[in-house]
């Protein structure tokens, strides 16, 4: 029980072999954990929406005047990317904790 308590509260000194083992375990977790464990499923939308989205482009708030106007958003993304062969599927506003618009996520196909 004492070992588990020390392990949980990380009560080992830095120059001990237990400290080294704990650090190795943390590194193994970081590098071998699947990326899918850390993806935010709320932002992805429905499965039908996922299959139709080819990419998401981030656009600064100064580039888009009206996010509701898909034609204007499409023109901005075409100008920024230099591509003409896509369709805008959706636009999501990104805000900071204070409600200020930090940019837009534009789903294209």
Secondary structure in CASP SS format (residue, H / E / C, confidence):
PFRMAT SS
TARGET T0000
AUTHOR 0000-0000-0000
METHOD secondary structure of the structure
MODEL  1
X C 1.00
X H 1.00
X H 1.00
X H 1.00
X H 1.00
X H 1.00
X H 1.00
X H 1.00
X H 1.00
X C 1.00
X C 1.00
X C 1.00
X C 1.00
X C 1.00
X C 1.00
X C 1.00
X H 1.00
X H 1.00
X H 1.00
X H 1.00
X H 1.00
X H 1.00
X H 1.00
X H 1.00
X H 1.00
X H 1.00
X H 1.00
X H 1.00
X H 1.00
X H 1.00
X H 1.00
X H 1.00
X C 1.00
X C 1.00
X H 1.00
X H 1.00
X H 1.00
X H 1.00
X C 1.00
X C 1.00
X C 1.00
X C 1.00
X C 1.00
X C 1.00
X C 1.00
X C 1.00
X H 1.00
X H 1.00
X H 1.00
X H 1.00
X H 1.00
X H 1.00
X C 1.00
X C 1.00
X E 1.00
X E 1.00
X E 1.00
X E 1.00
X E 1.00
X C 1.00
X C 1.00
X C 1.00
X C 1.00
X C 1.00
X C 1.00
X C 1.00
X C 1.00
X C 1.00
X C 1.00
X H 1.00
X H 1.00
X H 1.00
X H 1.00
X H 1.00
X H 1.00
X H 1.00
X H 1.00
X H 1.00
X H 1.00
X H 1.00
X H 1.00
X C 1.00
X C 1.00
X C 1.00
X C 1.00
X C 1.00
X C 1.00
X E 1.00
X E 1.00
X E 1.00
X E 1.00
X E 1.00
X E 1.00
X E 1.00
X E 1.00
X C 1.00
X C 1.00
X C 1.00
X C 1.00
X C 1.00
X E 1.00
X E 1.00
X E 1.00
X E 1.00
X E 1.00
X E 1.00
X E 1.00
X E 1.00
X C 1.00
END
